[in-house]
């Protein structure tokens, strides 16, 4: 069962300064510019902070020049300024250790899920009445390792294929590569 952080005083942030420092900590720990929505997601997931207080704190750190808005990936994101880094260097230890640990765990989990989402795609596509195929794509960084569409027939078979791929995408890829790379001595390699 997930802990109820709203009742736990070790995660409660009421002080405006603590909220501001926690926002700066989120941006520094993420180590890349992050969006306003991501900051709010991290703070609301990891701590018990009032949403309106959080919005006010974010506006305050922007206006105080502790964070700056940058344009990355066609989205406006936040990044720490030199002044924000210096402030956090001086006062990071004033953030409760439980809040820092909770924020670190939340940020790590978020980026782990984002990496997983970016690594593979597996969708069930209807192609007719009671007929489906599964579109599979596996990437490693920016390189596409495999893209294929498999006719599954029934929806149940398509669901089983999707589950199998999601359980071990690299294993499926390795099996396909090893199956395709088996050589048959009788085959004429010059016709390839």
Buried (B, 14 or more C-beta within 10 A) or exposed (E): EEEEBEEEEEBBBEEEEBBBBBBBBBBBBBEEBBBBEBBBBBBBBBBBBBEEBBEBBBEBBBEEEBBBEEEEEEEEBBBBBEBBBEBBEEBBEEBBEBBBEBBBEBBEEBBEEEEEEEBBBBEBEEEEEEBBBBBBBBBEEEEEBBEEEBEBEEEEBBBEBBEBBEEEBEEBBEEBEEEEEEEEEEEEEEEE
